[in-house]
C-alpha cells in the first residue's frame, strides 16, 4: 500500500476538494504521504494520522520532511 499510495496522491488531490475541511483524519495512513500532500494543498487544515505505533514512528519523519505538522 505504501509504495502505491505515493503514486496516487496527486490524483486524489485533483479529484477531491479538501479546502473546506477543518481537520482531515487518515486512518491506517501508513507513512503519512497522502495526509502530508493534503496538508500541503490546503491552507488552515489540521491533520491526524492514526496507525500502529511502529508505523507512526516512521510517519513522523515523512511528515516532518514536508514541513507540515499533524497529530500522530
C-alpha positions in Angstrom: 0.0 0.0 0.0 2.7 2.5 0.9 4.6 2.2 -2.4 1.4 2.5 -4.4 -0.3 5.4 -2.5 2.6 7.7 -3.1 2.0 7.5 -6.9 -1.7 8.3 -6.4 -1.5 11.3 -4.1 -1.7 14.0 -6.8 -4.7 12.3 -8.4 -6.5 12.3 -5.0 -5.8 16.0 -4.5 -7.0 16.7 -8.1 -10.2 14.7 -7.6 -11.4 15.9 -4.2 -11.5 19.4 -2.8 -10.2 19.2 0.8 -10.2 23.0 1.3 -13.5 23.2 3.2 -12.4 20.8 5.9 -11.0 21.9 9.2 -9.5 18.5 10.0 -8.5 15.5 7.9 -8.1 12.2 9.6 -6.2 9.4 7.8 -6.9 6.1 9.5 -4.3 3.4 8.5 -2.4 6.2 6.8 1.0 4.4 6.8 3.9 6.8 6.4 1.5 9.8 6.0 2.3 10.7 2.4 -1.3 11.3 1.5 -2.0 13.3 4.6 1.1 15.4 4.0 0.0 16.0 0.4 -3.5 17.1 1.6 -2.0 19.4 4.1 0.4 21.0 1.6 -2.5 21.6 -0.8 -4.9 23.1 1.7 -4.2 26.1 4.0 -5.5 26.0 7.6 -6.3 22.3 7.6 -5.3 20.1 10.6 -4.2 16.6 10.0 -4.5 13.5 12.2 -2.7 10.2 11.3 -3.8 7.0 13.0 -1.8 3.8 12.6 0.2 1.3 14.5 2.9 2.7 16.8 5.8 1.4 14.8 4.4 2.9 11.6 3.8 6.3 13.3 7.5 6.5 14.2 8.3 6.5 10.5 5.4 8.8 9.6 6.9 11.5 11.9 9.9 11.7 9.7 7.9 11.6 6.4 5.5 14.4 7.5 8.3 16.4 9.1 10.2 16.4 5.8 7.3 18.1 4.1 7.3 21.0 6.6 3.8 20.0 7.7 2.6 19.0 11.1 -0.1 16.6 12.2 -1.3 14.8 15.3 0.2 11.3 15.2 
